[in-house]
């Protein structure tokens, strides 16, 4: 949706006067989530890349190769998807991009958690899974996924709330436009862009 700046400013003014506030992409909540997301992303992907490199070295053994090639490919695909989502987050003001960003990160993190949970089974450890799994994979991937979803929700919520407030002000401008005499009506675009409150 294309916004007219004067109408958008008026919508924000009305929200402020009515005490309506919600998290925005340039707000503290979003920026805090982004910092934690980037830190968790960096740590998780260092662990993922170390796994991939280690397995590429070990794949020279044909027995290991046939058993683990699927896991290596799966981890590599998830890493590529998460990097693409990180790049796309630069354009995260768009509601569709924000939705894809949150979904890709959540899906990739979930897939990686399942892969590493399966790889790190240990009958003698906590919950049947090696203790290293919890700090190497579970914690960073869970933090990353939760922060990504939180960032996406901030953008999506702000989009719909802004759109609602904008639509209310736009209706008022349209009513004023319709009240003008037919022979004296300017073009709608010009009228809306230059309307003064």
Backbone as CSV, one residue per row, in Angstrom:
resi,resn,N_x,N_y,N_z,CA_x,CA_y,CA_z,C_x,C_y,C_z
1,UNK,0.847,-1.188,0.000,0.000,0.000,0.000,0.887,1.245,0.000
2,UNK,0.576,2.186,-0.895,1.316,3.433,-0.961,0.660,4.450,-0.041
3,UNK,1.463,5.056,0.812,0.945,6.033,1.755,1.264,7.451,1.288
4,UNK,0.303,8.347,1.493,0.560,9.775,1.313,1.172,10.264,2.622
5,UNK,2.289,10.946,2.532,3.030,11.339,3.737,2.212,12.198,4.693
6,UNK,1.450,13.160,4.152,0.674,14.040,5.027,-0.405,13.269,5.786
7,UNK,-1.028,12.315,5.122,-2.081,11.514,5.774,-1.459,10.559,6.791
8,UNK,-0.309,9.986,6.442,0.389,9.094,7.378,0.824,9.851,8.633
9,UNK,1.346,11.055,8.445,1.748,11.870,9.598,0.551,12.176,10.488
10,UNK,-0.580,12.488,9.867,-1.804,12.776,10.630,-2.268,11.530,11.389
11,UNK,-2.176,10.374,10.762,-2.572,9.119,11.420,-1.689,8.866,12.639
12,UNK,-0.398,9.093,12.492,0.526,8.898,13.624,0.261,9.921,14.732
13,UNK,-0.058,11.149,14.337,-0.404,12.194,15.302,-1.624,11.790,16.126
14,UNK,-2.645,11.281,15.437,-3.876,10.862,16.126,-3.603,9.698,17.077
15,UNK,-2.777,8.752,16.641,-2.421,7.638,17.520,-1.715,8.148,18.769
16,UNK,-0.812,9.078,18.583,-0.067,9.634,19.709,-1.010,10.337,20.683
17,UNK,-1.930,11.146,20.149,-2.881,11.876,20.996,-3.818,10.929,21.746
18,UNK,-4.137,9.805,21.119,-5.039,8.834,21.750,-4.288,7.850,22.641
19,UNK,-2.990,7.988,22.724,-2.179,7.117,23.582,-1.984,5.727,23.016
20,UNK,-2.157,5.580,21.718,-1.979,4.276,21.082,-0.513,4.131,20.707
21,UNK,0.103,3.108,21.247,1.493,2.844,20.878,1.682,1.348,20.711
22,UNK,2.571,0.996,19.849,2.888,-0.400,19.595,4.331,-0.458,19.080
23,UNK,4.970,-1.603,19.234,6.366,-1.710,18.795,6.500,-1.449,17.289
24,UNK,7.556,-0.752,16.934,7.850,-0.441,15.531,9.200,-1.057,15.165
25,UNK,9.474,-1.114,13.872,10.748,-1.674,13.416,11.940,-0.856,13.907
26,UNK,11.749,0.422,14.107,12.855,1.254,14.585,12.826,1.438,16.107
27,UNK,12.037,0.627,16.800,11.898,0.749,18.251,12.875,-0.113,19.036
28,UNK,12.807,0.031,20.356,13.728,-0.674,21.259,13.535,-2.188,21.220
29,UNK,12.271,-2.641,21.219,12.011,-4.086,21.238,12.618,-4.753,20.010
30,UNK,12.350,-4.202,18.843,12.863,-4.776,17.602,14.389,-4.796,17.605
31,UNK,15.001,-3.679,18.003,16.462,-3.603,18.000,17.090,-4.557,19.009
32,UNK,16.449,-4.732,20.170,16.944,-5.691,21.166,16.863,-7.113,20.618
33,UNK,15.712,-7.443,20.029,15.558,-8.774,19.428,16.590,-9.001,18.329
34,UNK,16.860,-7.961,17.554,17.821,-8.082,16.451,19.234,-8.357,16.970
35,UNK,19.620,-7.698,18.065,20.950,-7.935,18.637,21.077,-9.391,19.082
36,UNK,20.080,-9.887,19.820,20.123,-11.283,20.273,20.061,-12.244,19.096
37,UNK,19.274,-11.893,18.081,19.173,-12.734,16.884,20.533,-12.858,16.202
38,UNK,21.207,-11.735,16.000,22.502,-11.745,15.304,23.542,-12.533,16.102
39,UNK,23.569,-12.348,17.421,24.518,-13.093,18.256,24.248,-14.601,18.196
40,UNK,22.986,-14.977,18.347,22.625,-16.403,18.299,22.870,-16.969,16.901
41,UNK,22.557,-16.184,15.881,22.776,-16.593,14.492,24.262,-16.888,14.262
42,UNK,25.117,-15.977,14.710,26.564,-16.141,14.516,27.059,-17.407,15.221
43,UNK,26.674,-17.585,16.485,27.137,-18.749,17.237,26.617,-20.043,16.618
44,UNK,25.317,-20.080,16.316,24.710,-21.300,15.758,25.357,-21.674,14.431
45,UNK,25.617,-20.683,13.605,26.173,-21.010,12.293,27.655,-21.331,12.336
46,UNK,28.382,-20.835,13.322,29.757,-21.304,13.516,29.723,-22.791,13.855
47,UNK,28.813,-23.197,14.754,28.680,-24.612,15.107,28.272,-25.445,13.888
48,UNK,27.339,-24.919,13.090,26.889,-25.640,11.897,28.019,-25.799,10.885
49,UNK,28.776,-24.730,10.680,29.874,-24.794,9.719,30.998,-25.708,10.199
50,UNK,31.243,-25.723,11.507,32.241,-26.652,12.047,31.794,-28.096,11.817
51,UNK,30.511,-28.363,11.999,29.987,-29.706,11.734,30.176,-30.067,10.265
52,UNK,29.815,-29.139,9.372,29.936,-29.411,7.936,31.397,-29.664,7.558
53,UNK,32.300,-28.807,8.036,33.724,-28.982,7.722,34.253,-30.306,8.280
54,UNK,33.881,-30.614,9.506,34.312,-31.879,10.106,33.813,-33.077,9.323
55,UNK,32.566,-33.005,8.892,32.005,-34.124,8.134,32.610,-34.207,6.738
56,UNK,32.945,-33.076,6.126,33.587,-33.123,4.808,34.948,-33.805,4.901
57,UNK,35.655,-33.551,6.006,36.939,-34.237,6.221,36.704,-35.728,6.444
58,UNK,35.681,-36.051,7.237,35.395,-37.453,7.552,34.784,-38.202,6.378
59,UNK,34.217,-37.482,5.407,33.548,-38.152,4.281,34.512,-38.869,3.356
60,UNK,35.812,-38.719,3.573,36.771,-39.477,2.769,36.635,-40.978,3.064
61,UNK,36.101,-41.300,4.237,35.814,-42.696,4.594,34.440,-43.036,4.028
62,UNK,34.357,-44.016,3.134,33.100,-44.307,2.431,31.987,-44.773,3.370
63,UNK,32.323,-45.439,4.473,31.299,-45.903,5.423,30.621,-44.705,6.100
64,UNK,31.429,-43.722,6.474,30.884,-42.514,7.105,30.101,-41.704,6.081
65,UNK,30.615,-41.673,4.846,29.984,-40.881,3.790,28.569,-41.352,3.513
66,UNK,28.373,-42.638,3.344,27.032,-43.142,3.019,26.061,-42.933,4.174
67,UNK,26.570,-42.973,5.395,25.711,-42.827,6.563,25.333,-41.367,6.848
68,UNK,26.214,-40.423,6.569,26.008,-39.037,7.009,25.822,-37.994,5.914
69,UNK,25.886,-38.365,4.653,25.811,-37.362,3.594,24.474,-36.607,3.618
70,UNK,23.406,-37.297,3.957,22.086,-36.649,4.047,22.051,-35.569,5.120
71,UNK,22.665,-35.861,6.279,22.718,-34.877,7.364,23.542,-33.654,6.967
72,UNK,24.666,-33.880,6.296,25.522,-32.774,5.871,24.772,-31.884,4.891
73,UNK,24.099,-32.495,3.925,23.335,-31.718,2.940,22.203,-30.959,3.631
74,UNK,21.504,-31.617,4.550,20.414,-30.960,5.285,20.890,-29.751,6.084
75,UNK,22.009,-29.915,6.793,22.559,-28.807,7.585,23.003,-27.679,6.654
76,UNK,23.657,-28.032,5.541,24.124,-27.010,4.595,22.954,-26.224,3.998
77,UNK,21.883,-26.905,3.647,20.696,-26.231,3.087,20.096,-25.281,4.127
78,UNK,19.989,-25.727,5.368,19.440,-24.869,6.430,20.314,-23.636,6.659
79,UNK,21.634,-23.819,6.617,22.546,-22.688,6.799,22.357,-21.678,5.661
80,UNK,22.272,-22.166,4.428,22.067,-21.271,3.278,20.746,-20.525,3.411
81,UNK,19.690,-21.225,3.815,18.378,-20.573,3.991,18.429,-19.498,5.073
82,UNK,19.119,-19.783,6.175,19.210,-18.800,7.257,20.033,-17.582,6.836
83,UNK,21.077,-17.799,6.048,21.875,-16.672,5.561,21.035,-15.824,4.602
84,UNK,20.260,-16.479,3.737,19.377,-15.746,2.821,18.336,-14.947,3.598
85,UNK,17.814,-15.527,4.670,16.831,-14.814,5.504,17.475,-13.617,6.196
86,UNK,18.723,-13.777,6.628,19.435,-12.666,7.255,19.613,-11.512,6.265
87,UNK,19.973,-11.836,5.037,20.118,-10.811,4.004,18.771,-10.153,3.728
88,UNK,17.710,-10.964,3.662,16.362,-10.433,3.403,15.874,-9.551,4.543
89,UNK,16.395,-9.748,5.751,15.942,-8.955,6.898,16.249,-7.474,6.733
90,UNK,17.156,-7.156,5.832,17.439,-5.744,5.535,16.184,-5.062,4.978
91,UNK,15.342,-5.843,4.300,14.101,-5.327,3.706,12.897,-5.766,4.524
92,UNK,13.096,-5.925,5.825,12.098,-6.495,6.715,10.916,-5.575,7.008
93,UNK,10.865,-4.376,6.418,9.725,-3.486,6.647,8.509,-3.968,5.872
94,UNK,8.726,-4.780,4.867,7.645,-5.347,4.077,7.045,-6.533,4.834
95,UNK,5.722,-6.572,4.914,5.052,-7.604,5.710,5.301,-9.007,5.142
96,UNK,5.416,-9.137,3.829,5.661,-10.452,3.217,7.084,-10.904,3.526
97,UNK,8.043,-10.002,3.375,9.442,-10.339,3.677,9.581,-10.706,5.153
98,UNK,8.905,-9.961,6.027,8.965,-10.255,7.460,8.397,-11.637,7.760
99,UNK,7.302,-11.982,7.098,6.697,-13.308,7.298,7.632,-14.413,6.828
100,UNK,8.238,-14.222,5.657,9.173,-15.217,5.127,10.392,-15.322,6.043
101,UNK,10.900,-14.172,6.497,12.051,-14.139,7.402,11.784,-14.970,8.657
102,UNK,10.645,-14.719,9.306,10.302,-15.457,10.525,10.096,-16.936,10.263
103,UNK,9.402,-17.253,9.164,9.104,-18.654,8.841,10.355,-19.443,8.491
104,UNK,11.223,-18.859,7.671,12.450,-19.553,7.263,13.343,-19.823,8.472
105,UNK,13.495,-18.828,9.332,14.331,-19.022,10.520,13.743,-20.060,11.463
106,UNK,12.438,-20.004,11.676,11.800,-20.979,12.561,11.912,-22.382,11.979
107,UNK,11.624,-22.516,10.684,11.696,-23.830,10.035,13.108,-24.395,10.018
108,UNK,14.079,-23.560,9.660,15.474,-24.020,9.601,15.993,-24.394,10.984
109,UNK,15.678,-23.578,11.983,16.128,-23.875,13.344,15.520,-25.179,13.848
110,UNK,14.243,-25.377,13.573,13.574,-26.618,13.996,14.207,-27.825,13.317
111,UNK,14.454,-27.716,12.008,15.067,-28.829,11.278,16.460,-29.140,11.833
112,UNK,17.245,-28.093,12.087,18.590,-28.305,12.625,18.555,-28.923,14.020
113,UNK,17.608,-28.485,14.842,17.487,-29.067,16.184,17.197,-30.561,16.099
114,UNK,16.331,-30.937,15.183,15.990,-32.359,15.028,17.185,-33.158,14.496
115,UNK,17.900,-32.594,13.519,19.070,-33.288,12.958,20.119,-33.509,14.044
116,UNK,20.456,-32.441,14.769,21.511,-32.573,15.778,21.053,-33.400,16.980
117,UNK,19.772,-33.369,17.298,19.266,-34.211,18.388,19.470,-35.678,18.028
118,UNK,19.192,-35.998,16.777,19.361,-37.373,16.311,20.842,-37.767,16.282
119,UNK,21.703,-36.834,15.891,23.135,-37.125,15.795,23.811,-37.239,17.162
120,UNK,23.270,-36.563,18.161,23.948,-36.486,19.456,23.275,-37.328,20.537
121,UNK,22.600,-38.403,20.111,21.982,-39.301,21.094,23.065,-39.996,21.907
122,UNK,22.813,-40.082,23.199,23.771,-40.686,24.122,22.968,-41.227,25.297
123,UNK,22.915,-42.537,25.418,22.094,-43.178,26.442,22.458,-42.805,27.865
124,UNK,23.688,-42.361,28.091,24.128,-42.052,29.455,23.944,-40.577,29.811
125,UNK,23.550,-39.755,28.856,23.495,-38.309,29.088,22.098,-37.850,29.492
126,UNK,21.966,-36.558,29.733,20.710,-35.946,30.162,19.653,-36.109,29.077
127,UNK,18.534,-36.753,29.415,17.445,-36.936,28.454,17.834,-37.799,27.273
128,UNK,18.890,-38.575,27.393,19.328,-39.430,26.287,20.053,-38.685,25.185
129,UNK,20.389,-37.430,25.426,21.087,-36.611,24.423,22.340,-36.038,25.067
130,UNK,23.417,-36.017,24.315,24.686,-35.497,24.796,24.504,-34.068,25.313
131,UNK,25.129,-33.772,26.448,25.001,-32.460,27.091,25.439,-31.323,26.165
132,UNK,26.428,-31.575,25.324,26.907,-30.547,24.398,25.800,-30.059,23.455
133,UNK,24.839,-30.903,23.170,23.729,-30.532,22.288,23.006,-29.291,22.813
134,UNK,22.832,-29.213,24.113,22.038,-28.139,24.706,22.676,-26.767,24.529
135,UNK,23.990,-26.665,24.716,24.622,-25.354,24.577,25.123,-25.090,23.161
136,UNK,25.454,-26.139,22.411,25.941,-25.927,21.046,24.818,-25.667,20.046
137,UNK,23.695,-26.300,20.261,22.635,-26.241,19.255,21.295,-25.749,19.800
138,UNK,20.810,-26.368,20.862,19.467,-26.019,21.352,19.357,-24.553,21.763
139,UNK,20.240,-24.094,22.622,20.145,-22.709,23.119,20.273,-21.679,21.996
140,UNK,21.336,-21.711,21.178,21.447,-20.665,20.153,20.355,-20.730,19.093
141,UNK,19.982,-21.936,18.670,18.947,-22.042,17.635,17.577,-21.630,18.168
142,UNK,17.291,-21.973,19.422,16.012,-21.565,20.017,15.957,-20.049,20.173
143,UNK,17.039,-19.444,20.654,17.087,-17.974,20.799,16.930,-17.321,19.434
144,UNK,17.659,-17.845,18.450,17.598,-17.277,17.103,16.181,-17.356,16.532
145,UNK,15.547,-18.513,16.661,14.197,-18.701,16.114,13.185,-17.801,16.825
146,UNK,13.263,-17.737,18.141,12.316,-16.901,18.897,12.492,-15.424,18.569
147,UNK,13.727,-14.984,18.456,13.981,-13.576,18.117,13.513,-13.264,16.700
148,UNK,13.745,-14.177,15.766,13.314,-13.965,14.381,11.798,-13.871,14.298
149,UNK,11.118,-14.754,14.999,9.649,-14.714,15.007,9.171,-13.431,15.676
150,UNK,9.813,-13.040,16.780,9.457,-11.785,17.446,9.654,-10.580,16.543
151,UNK,10.766,-10.545,15.811,11.029,-9.439,14.884,9.968,-9.401,13.788
152,UNK,9.623,-10.569,13.266,8.600,-10.631,12.217,7.247,-10.159,12.750
153,UNK,6.913,-10.570,13.970,5.629,-10.148,14.564,5.572,-8.646,14.798
154,UNK,6.696,-8.048,15.192,6.737,-6.588,15.372,6.416,-5.898,14.058
155,UNK,7.060,-6.341,12.978,6.852,-5.718,11.666,5.417,-5.927,11.183
156,UNK,4.910,-7.141,11.325,3.555,-7.454,10.848,2.509,-6.684,11.642
157,UNK,2.641,-6.674,12.964,1.688,-5.946,13.812,1.711,-4.456,13.503
158,UNK,2.902,-3.883,13.400,3.016,-2.455,13.091,2.401,-2.136,11.737
159,UNK,2.595,-3.017,10.773,2.032,-2.804,9.436,0.509,-2.720,9.492
160,UNK,-0.116,-3.703,10.137,-1.581,-3.734,10.157,-2.175,-2.615,11.014
161,UNK,-1.525,-2.280,12.115,-2.035,-1.188,12.953,-1.871,0.159,12.248
162,UNK,-0.755,0.350,11.582,-0.539,1.591,10.830,-1.552,1.684,9.693
163,UNK,-1.758,0.578,9.019,-2.722,0.556,7.902,-4.127,0.903,8.388
164,UNK,-4.511,0.394,9.548,-5.839,0.670,10.104,-5.987,2.161,10.432
165,UNK,-4.984,2.727,11.109,-5.032,4.150,11.465,-5.017,5.016,10.206
166,UNK,-4.223,4.639,9.236,-4.122,5.389,7.981,-5.463,5.364,7.239
167,UNK,-6.092,4.198,7.216,-7.376,4.059,6.508,-8.459,4.952,7.113
168,UNK,-8.459,5.084,8.445,-9.446,5.949,9.096,-9.270,7.404,8.676
169,UNK,-8.027,7.870,8.659,-7.759,9.255,8.259,-8.049,9.434,6.771
170,UNK,-7.709,8.433,5.972,-7.953,8.507,4.530,-9.452,8.602,4.236
171,UNK,-10.267,7.903,5.004,-11.731,7.988,4.837,-12.225,9.411,5.092
172,UNK,-11.677,10.049,6.116,-12.076,11.429,6.412,-11.691,12.371,5.274
173,UNK,-10.521,12.170,4.722,-10.072,13.001,3.598,-10.962,12.737,2.385
174,UNK,-11.334,11.485,2.180,-12.182,11.137,1.039,-13.585,11.738,1.186
175,UNK,-14.091,11.761,2.409,-15.394,12.400,2.654,-15.329,13.891,2.342
176,UNK,-14.242,14.542,2.748,-14.058,15.967,2.446,-13.949,16.173,0.933
177,UNK,-13.310,15.254,0.252,-13.158,15.330,-1.202,-14.520,15.206,-1.888
178,UNK,-15.322,14.272,-1.405,-16.661,14.069,-1.992,-17.590,15.240,-1.718
179,UNK,-17.334,16.000,-0.674,-18.179,17.148,-0.334,-17.905,18.357,-1.239
180,UNK,-16.814,18.320,-1.971,-16.498,19.430,-2.880,-17.477,19.457,-4.060
181,UNK,-17.786,20.649,-4.598,-18.652,20.719,-5.770,-17.984,20.011,-6.962
182,UNK,-18.805,19.338,-7.754,-18.287,18.537,-8.870,-17.452,19.351,-9.845
183,UNK,-17.884,20.565,-10.151,-17.155,21.360,-11.149,-15.848,21.935,-10.606
184,UNK,-15.626,21.831,-9.296,-14.433,22.414,-8.681,-13.493,21.338,-8.086
185,UNK,-13.763,20.058,-8.398,-12.970,18.969,-7.807,-11.642,18.803,-8.533
186,UNK,-10.534,18.806,-7.773,-9.243,18.475,-8.384,-9.117,16.949,-8.521
187,UNK,-8.048,16.518,-9.111,-7.776,15.076,-9.178,-7.582,14.545,-7.759
188,UNK,-8.051,13.322,-7.511,-7.952,12.719,-6.170,-6.504,12.657,-5.680
189,UNK,-5.595,12.245,-6.539,-4.183,12.123,-6.152,-3.633,13.464,-5.654
190,UNK,-3.889,14.509,-6.422,-3.399,15.844,-6.036,-4.033,16.297,-4.720
191,UNK,-5.339,16.051,-4.617,-6.072,16.475,-3.422,-5.518,15.762,-2.177
192,UNK,-5.350,14.451,-2.292,-4.883,13.658,-1.136,-3.448,14.027,-0.756
193,UNK,-2.594,14.216,-1.751,-1.196,14.541,-1.463,-1.031,15.917,-0.832
194,UNK,-1.904,16.843,-1.202,-1.755,18.230,-0.743,-2.756,18.612,0.341
195,UNK,-3.536,17.656,0.831,-4.555,17.971,1.843,-3.881,18.454,3.128
196,UNK,-4.383,19.544,3.660,-3.818,20.074,4.896,-4.819,19.895,6.022
197,UNK,-4.335,19.408,7.122,-5.217,19.165,8.294,-5.262,20.369,9.186
